[in-house]
Structure formats: C-alpha cells, structure tokens
C-alpha cells in the first residue's frame, strides 16, 4: 500500500518501514464484500488454451493494521459448490470425486499466518490453504488499490492478489493423457483475487 515504503539508504540488516500516518485511519476490522469481489482461477486445458473459473459463494474478514502491516490478518471461506467455469458439465466434474469431492469437503479455507510490506503498494501474505482436508502453505502477492468512502457511507479498501499452486499437492490429481503427449489439465493453477472489503462499524 502506498502507505509504507522501505528506506533504500538503510543497510539491509537495519532497513525500516516508513509509515504514512494518514494510513493509521485504515486500522480496523473489515468484512469482504462478495458482491464487489471475485476469487478466480486459471488452468491450462489440453496443453493449448486456458480455462478460467471462479467461485461465486465466499466470505471473509480482514484485520488491517495501518501502522504495523505485519500485524494484519486475513480469513477466507469458499463454498466449493459455487464453482463456475461457464460449463455446467465441467462444473459438475469439478465438484465430483475426481476433483473437489464437494459433498465430503464443501468448503475451501485460507487462514493467514504472516503479512509483509514489500514497499510501495505491494504486500505479501502467507497462510494455510485447506482443500480436501489437506492444509499447505500458500503465499499471495497483493497490490493495495486504495481506500474510499462509498455513497452509502461505507469505508472500503481494495486489494488485487495473485498466487500459483500445484493442485496435486492438495490431492487434486485427476488427469487424462493426450494422444499427442501431455495431459488434459495442468497441474499448475493460477489464482486471482480482487477484493473489496468494508470496515466494520
């Protein structure tokens, strides 16, 4: 967030974060607004094209510390049943035992364990991502998009985030071989987050 900047002149061992005091006003608890947020993913299909999808049902909270970004936290719960790739057949396959086993594991969760200010508007958050009952670390690179009060009096903050995972590490290992070589679905999945959160009253 443009609130924080690293002093380049300081030695690496003693580098400090300069904090804009105006940003202290952002400190507080926030609720993610799903109507103005999105959680998406991209997978390579048949080695030649990208298939994009998203989850329509999710909720989450943020604790932002405008003076000490390392004290910030994030929590996210995503309903697997809400997966949407624009194809009912493909969505059904993703919910099935081949992939997410939605009936047995209806929710995917993320709980942050570490937050870092990288300088400028850039941040990094690390946490535990749970899918299919398996929990592994996930690191998300974030860009702070700003803060504003909307026409209804809500104080909002916005972030964009990106991450990559190997789905097989969470047990999402189904695939099919292609006659020409390679596989039908890439192991590497790109995750995209566009988050608008409202400060709690």
C-alpha positions as CSV (number, residue, x, y, z in Angstrom):
1,X,0.0,0.0,0.0
2,X,1.4,3.4,-0.8
3,X,1.3,3.9,2.9
4,X,4.5,2.1,3.5
5,X,7.9,2.5,1.9
6,X,11.3,0.9,2.7
7,X,14.2,3.3,3.2
8,X,16.6,2.2,0.5
9,X,19.5,4.1,2.1
10,X,19.4,2.0,5.2
11,X,21.7,-1.1,5.4
12,X,19.8,-4.4,4.8
13,X,20.2,-5.5,8.4
14,X,18.6,-2.3,9.8
15,X,16.1,-1.5,7.0
16,X,13.0,0.1,8.4
17,X,9.5,0.8,7.1
18,X,8.4,4.4,6.9
19,X,4.7,4.6,7.6
20,X,2.4,7.3,6.3
21,X,0.5,8.5,9.4
22,X,-2.6,9.1,7.3
23,X,-2.9,5.3,6.9
24,X,-3.4,4.7,10.6
25,X,-7.1,5.6,9.9
26,X,-7.4,2.3,8.0
27,X,-6.6,0.2,11.0
28,X,-9.6,-1.9,12.0
29,X,-11.8,-5.0,11.2
30,X,-13.2,-5.4,7.7
31,X,-15.7,-7.8,6.1
32,X,-15.2,-8.8,2.5
33,X,-18.0,-7.7,0.2
34,X,-18.7,-10.6,-2.2
35,X,-20.9,-8.5,-4.5
36,X,-17.8,-6.4,-5.4
37,X,-15.1,-9.0,-5.1
38,X,-14.0,-12.1,-7.1
39,X,-12.0,-15.2,-6.5
40,X,-10.9,-16.8,-9.7
41,X,-8.6,-19.4,-11.2
42,X,-7.0,-20.3,-14.5
43,X,-6.0,-23.8,-15.6
44,X,-4.2,-24.9,-18.8
45,X,-6.5,-27.2,-20.9
46,X,-5.2,-29.8,-23.4
47,X,-1.9,-28.0,-23.4
48,X,-3.1,-25.3,-25.7
49,X,-5.6,-22.9,-24.0
50,X,-6.6,-21.5,-20.7
51,X,-9.9,-22.2,-18.9
52,X,-11.0,-19.6,-16.4
53,X,-13.3,-20.2,-13.5
54,X,-14.4,-18.5,-10.3
55,X,-16.2,-19.2,-7.0
56,X,-19.5,-17.3,-6.5
57,X,-20.1,-18.0,-2.8
58,X,-17.4,-17.0,-0.3
59,X,-17.0,-14.9,2.8
60,X,-14.0,-13.5,4.7
61,X,-12.6,-11.0,7.1
62,X,-9.5,-8.8,7.3
63,X,-7.8,-7.2,10.2
64,X,-5.7,-4.3,8.8
65,X,-3.1,-2.5,10.9
66,X,-2.2,0.8,9.2
67,X,0.9,1.3,11.4
68,X,2.3,-2.2,11.6
69,X,1.3,-4.2,8.4
70,X,2.9,-7.4,9.9
71,X,0.1,-7.4,12.4
72,X,-2.6,-7.6,9.7
73,X,-4.5,-10.9,9.1
74,X,-6.9,-12.4,6.6
75,X,-9.5,-15.2,6.7
76,X,-11.4,-16.7,3.8
77,X,-14.1,-19.4,3.4
78,X,-15.1,-20.6,-0.1
79,X,-18.0,-22.8,-1.0
80,X,-16.9,-25.5,-3.5
81,X,-20.5,-26.0,-4.7
82,X,-20.4,-22.4,-6.2
83,X,-17.6,-23.1,-8.7
84,X,-18.4,-21.6,-12.1
85,X,-16.5,-22.1,-15.3
86,X,-19.3,-21.3,-17.7
87,X,-20.0,-25.0,-18.4
88,X,-22.4,-27.0,-16.3
89,X,-20.8,-30.3,-17.3
90,X,-17.4,-29.1,-16.4
91,X,-18.6,-27.6,-13.1
92,X,-20.2,-30.9,-12.2
93,X,-17.0,-32.8,-12.9
94,X,-15.1,-30.3,-10.7
95,X,-17.5,-31.0,-7.8
96,X,-17.3,-34.7,-8.2
97,X,-15.0,-37.3,-6.6
98,X,-12.5,-36.8,-9.4
99,X,-11.7,-33.3,-8.1
100,X,-13.1,-31.4,-5.1
101,X,-15.5,-34.0,-3.6
102,X,-17.8,-31.2,-2.8
103,X,-20.3,-33.3,-0.7
104,X,-17.5,-34.5,1.6
105,X,-15.4,-31.3,1.6
106,X,-17.8,-28.5,1.0
107,X,-15.5,-25.6,2.0
108,X,-12.0,-24.4,1.0
109,X,-10.4,-22.2,3.6
110,X,-7.5,-19.8,3.9
111,X,-6.1,-18.5,7.2
112,X,-3.2,-16.1,7.2
113,X,-0.1,-16.7,9.3
114,X,2.2,-13.9,8.1
115,X,1.9,-10.5,6.4
116,X,4.7,-8.4,4.9
117,X,5.1,-4.9,3.4
118,X,7.3,-5.1,0.3
119,X,7.4,-1.3,-0.4
120,X,5.1,1.0,-2.3
121,X,1.7,-0.6,-2.9
122,X,3.0,-4.2,-2.7
123,X,2.4,-6.7,0.1
124,X,2.7,-10.4,0.6
125,X,0.5,-12.6,2.8
126,X,1.3,-16.2,3.7
127,X,-1.2,-18.6,5.2
128,X,-2.7,-22.1,5.4
129,X,-4.8,-23.2,2.4
130,X,-7.1,-26.2,3.2
131,X,-8.6,-28.2,0.3
132,X,-9.9,-31.8,0.6
133,X,-8.8,-31.8,4.2
134,X,-5.2,-31.2,3.3
135,X,-3.5,-28.0,4.6
136,X,-0.5,-26.5,3.0
137,X,1.1,-23.0,2.9
138,X,0.1,-20.5,0.2
139,X,1.7,-17.2,-0.5
140,X,-0.3,-14.4,-2.2
141,X,1.3,-11.3,-3.7
142,X,-1.0,-8.3,-3.1
143,X,-1.4,-4.8,-4.5
144,X,-3.3,-2.2,-2.5
145,X,-5.8,-0.4,-4.7
146,X,-6.7,2.3,-2.3
147,X,-9.4,3.3,0.2
148,X,-12.6,5.3,-0.2
149,X,-16.0,6.0,1.3
150,X,-18.8,4.9,-1.0
151,X,-22.1,6.8,-1.5
152,X,-23.7,4.7,1.3
153,X,-21.1,5.7,3.9
154,X,-19.2,2.5,3.8
155,X,-15.4,2.8,4.3
156,X,-13.8,0.5,1.7
157,X,-10.4,-0.9,1.0
158,X,-9.4,-2.8,-2.2
159,X,-6.7,-5.3,-3.0
160,X,-5.7,-7.4,-6.0
161,X,-3.8,-10.6,-5.5
162,X,-2.1,-13.4,-7.4
163,X,-0.8,-16.8,-6.5
164,X,0.1,-20.1,-8.1
165,X,-0.3,-23.7,-6.7
166,X,0.3,-27.2,-7.9
167,X,-3.2,-28.7,-7.4
168,X,-1.7,-32.2,-6.9
169,X,-0.2,-31.1,-3.6
170,X,-3.8,-30.8,-2.3
171,X,-4.9,-34.2,-3.7
172,X,-6.5,-32.7,-6.9
173,X,-4.6,-35.1,-9.1
174,X,-7.2,-36.3,-11.6
175,X,-6.0,-36.1,-15.2
176,X,-6.1,-37.7,-18.7
177,X,-3.3,-38.3,-21.1
178,X,-3.4,-36.8,-24.6
179,X,-2.6,-38.9,-27.7
180,X,-0.2,-36.1,-28.8
181,X,1.5,-36.1,-25.4
182,X,1.0,-34.1,-22.3
183,X,-2.2,-34.1,-20.1
184,X,-5.7,-32.7,-20.3
185,X,-5.4,-30.4,-17.2
186,X,-2.4,-28.6,-16.0
187,X,-1.1,-29.2,-12.5
188,X,-0.2,-25.6,-12.1
189,X,-3.2,-23.4,-11.3
190,X,-3.1,-19.6,-11.2
191,X,-5.3,-17.9,-8.5
192,X,-6.6,-14.4,-8.9
193,X,-8.2,-12.3,-6.1
194,X,-10.0,-9.0,-6.5
195,X,-11.1,-7.9,-3.0
196,X,-13.3,-5.1,-1.8
197,X,-13.8,-5.0,2.0
198,X,-16.0,-2.8,4.2
199,X,-14.8,-1.5,7.6
200,X,-17.0,-2.8,10.4
201,X,-18.9,-0.2,12.3
